[in-house]
């Protein structure tokens, strides 16, 4: 049995990105991971522009009490006239419009008195050079990096790609992932369970957790606790980049997943992690397929996936930020965990008065699937144990994918 940190390192160290592909169109790119450097195709802004609605002036003329003649107008999207602004002149200008030649400052509308009939303005204040002017290349110069490899293409990344005219982009290929549930007691969700049966909540839960990471999956159904049934389904289940199995990974007489996988050629990375819940986690490789066996109890499967598996999948996608994000939170009630294993307690993390607070979610045990719906994080207690009071700080891992 290994420590949690070692399990995370081993699994993440056993994966690599799966090559790159070129895709066209923002809909196709959204959610994938960038595999190339994106640079600015021009200066931003590409010319001096006005940051305000007002009047473009020569700063040398812009003295409080000065009268200037309004000799024209320039709107956003309009090319200014070829003439150069002369002494004692001003041009009406809109936000985003190009600064006309000769002008080097903008006076906002509210800082002038305008006599439209006479075509003049009177200034209230001095306008220094560059005032309210977005100078060329002050945001970004042509050739400067705007997006780097390993960045997930989210809405703001799409905006940046659109701004530089990049509709075809190289991204990392996502892994093909298979999901398999096991256990004679497990039945499909559409079936009414008898007293000795449970609906398969693990399959849909893991498919949704993968979707939150931006990954698709293929559900292969439920395999019974029988070596022949497992061998038969593994023949097609292992034809993937990743196979995630729930159930059958403990040490009971009918926990047959490890021995069946080893008979299929699995090289074991680890089996057993010093954590609670999730202790029996299994990981290995069969050829190119990474195999992860999670416990059948829903809370164990959930915590094992979020803490151990998700980081490896993020790294496999090519994300630079693949490790778990830990937050410091304040406890709303005492947290006492005895020594033994690293413990992950279900919790609800919320913002209160500008700080993050965490309330432990009551649970009847690792089989309490409904407790998961009341939580959005896990509190991390080290193997040495903790004894914390209300108001003390603790470490939490937020579940799901917080906008990576």
WOHU-V355527 format. One record per run of one state. SS is the DSSP state (A for helix, B for strand, O for the rest). FROM is the first residue (numbers start at 1). TO is the last residue. If there is no record, write none. Layout:
ss | from | to
SS | FROM | TO
SS | FROM | TO
//
This chain:
ss | from | to
O | 1 | 1
B | 2 | 2
O | 3 | 3
A | 4 | 13
O | 14 | 19
B | 20 | 24
O | 25 | 25
A | 26 | 29
O | 30 | 32
B | 33 | 34
O | 35 | 37
B | 38 | 39
O | 40 | 43
B | 44 | 44
O | 45 | 48
B | 49 | 50
O | 51 | 53
B | 54 | 57
O | 58 | 66
B | 67 | 74
O | 75 | 88
B | 89 | 93
O | 94 | 97
B | 98 | 98
O | 99 | 104
B | 105 | 108
A | 109 | 111
B | 112 | 115
O | 116 | 119
B | 120 | 123
O | 124 | 132
B | 133 | 134
O | 135 | 139
B | 140 | 140
O | 141 | 144
B | 145 | 147
O | 148 | 151
B | 152 | 152
O | 153 | 154
A | 155 | 163
O | 164 | 167
B | 168 | 172
O | 173 | 176
B | 177 | 182
O | 183 | 185
B | 186 | 187
O | 188 | 197
B | 198 | 199
O | 200 | 200
A | 201 | 212
O | 213 | 217
B | 218 | 223
O | 224 | 226
A | 227 | 237
O | 238 | 241
B | 242 | 246
O | 247 | 256
A | 257 | 263
O | 264 | 266
B | 267 | 271
O | 272 | 272
B | 273 | 273
O | 274 | 274
B | 275 | 276
O | 277 | 281
B | 282 | 286
O | 287 | 288
B | 289 | 294
O | 295 | 297
A | 298 | 317
O | 318 | 325
B | 326 | 331
O | 332 | 334
B | 335 | 337
O | 338 | 341
B | 342 | 352
O | 353 | 354
B | 355 | 360
O | 361 | 368
A | 369 | 372
O | 373 | 376
B | 377 | 381
O | 382 | 385
B | 386 | 388
O | 389 | 392
B | 393 | 398
O | 399 | 404
//
